[in-house]
Amino acid sequence: MKKNQIVLTQEQKENFQRFLDLGDRYRYSYFWGDNGNGSRRNYIEKRDYLSYKTTVNGADYEIYFSVSMSRKNVYVTKYVYKNGVSVRR
């Protein structure tokens, strides 16, 4: 069976790549120590937030990545939906 070619815009490539990069950055976040002062944690939470909706080859995608930090813990929430259904690897 022949697969359809996927053509992404530059914006789509950048946002999908950012999602992957954020996932790599926070892969081992459970092991982090002190996360600095409150303003630094707030800065990181805003910097590393991503919510993006787009359509690729007729399918609607929504990607989401957020970070929540306390003094000692890092919590990551991420998901990908395709046509409203969660996509799992």
C-alpha positions in Angstrom: 0.0 0.0 0.0 1.4 3.4 -1.0 1.6 6.0 1.8 0.5 9.6 1.2 3.4 12.0 1.3 3.2 14.4 4.3 4.0 18.0 3.5 4.4 20.3 6.5 4.7 24.1 6.5 7.7 25.7 8.1 5.5 26.7 11.1 4.3 23.1 11.5 7.8 21.7 11.3 9.0 24.2 14.0 6.2 23.5 16.4 6.4 19.7 16.0 10.2 19.9 16.5 9.8 22.1 19.5 7.4 19.5 21.1 10.0 16.8 20.5 12.9 19.0 21.9 10.9 19.8 25.0 10.2 16.2 25.6 14.0 15.4 25.3 14.8 18.3 27.6 12.5 17.1 30.4 13.0 13.4 29.9 14.9 13.1 33.2 13.3 15.9 35.1 12.3 13.6 37.9 15.9 13.7 39.1 16.3 17.5 39.1 17.3 19.3 42.4 16.5 22.8 43.5 14.8 24.8 40.7 15.9 28.2 41.7 13.7 31.1 42.9 10.1 31.7 42.0 10.7 34.2 39.2 13.1 31.8 37.5 10.6 28.9 37.8 7.8 31.1 36.4 10.1 32.1 33.5 10.8 28.5 32.7 7.1 27.5 32.9 6.2 30.3 30.4 9.2 29.6 28.1 8.5 25.9 27.9 4.8 26.0 27.2 3.4 24.9 23.9 -0.2 24.6 22.7 -0.6 24.2 18.9 -3.4 23.2 16.6 -3.0 22.4 12.9 -4.3 20.3 10.1 -2.0 17.9 8.2 -3.2 15.9 5.2 -6.8 16.4 6.3 -6.2 15.3 9.9 -6.6 17.8 12.8 -3.7 17.7 15.3 -3.4 19.3 18.7 -0.1 19.2 20.6 0.3 20.4 24.1 3.3 20.6 26.4 3.5 22.4 29.8 5.9 22.4 32.8 5.0 23.1 36.4 7.7 23.6 38.9 8.0 23.6 42.7 11.2 24.1 44.6 12.0 20.4 44.4 9.8 18.9 41.7 9.1 19.3 38.0 5.8 18.2 36.5 5.4 17.7 32.8 2.1 17.4 31.0 2.1 16.6 27.3 -0.3 15.1 24.8 -1.0 14.8 21.1 -4.5 14.4 19.7 -5.2 13.4 16.1 -8.8 14.1 15.1 -9.7 14.4 18.8 -8.2 11.0 19.7 -5.1 10.7 21.9 -2.1 9.4 20.1 0.2 7.1 22.1 3.6 5.7 21.1 
